[in-house]
Amino acid sequence: MSIYTAAGAGIIGCILCLVLREYHKPQAVLLSIGVSLLLLIGISPELRHIVVTASGLYAESRLDPACFTILCRALGITWLTQLGTDICKDCGEQTIATAVTLCGRILLVGLSLPLFGTLADLVLEVMP
């Protein structure tokens, strides 16, 4: 998917949502979610290419493969958290948007705990 296709689909989706929001707000929200999901599905081949290339580069390094997995999961969490937060804000639900953001942050901290342990071990090895 090119940026022209993504931007065009996004603009058309926004216009349709604005028109539909005047007559039936719940359906406008569903349309917004649908357009967002279609854009994510459309970009998945490019995302797969990025992951394959990055994993190849990471395999050539001498770093722990678990770190790459954690990085990929962290990116996924941040992107999905942002999407969920924005959809909640579009619905006028600021409190739920804040809760989604908080959940994403907590998941990121939990996901990064093994890295903190690895970093602490590395610091202890270097220090006399």
Secondary structure, DSSP 4 states (H G I P E B T S, - for coil): --HHHHHHHHHHHHHHHHHHHHH-HHHHHHHHHHHHHHHHHHHHHHHHHHHHHHHHHHHHS-S-HHHHHHHHHHHHHHHHHHHHHHHHHHTT-HHHHHHHHHHHHHHHHHHHHHHHHHHHHHHHHH--
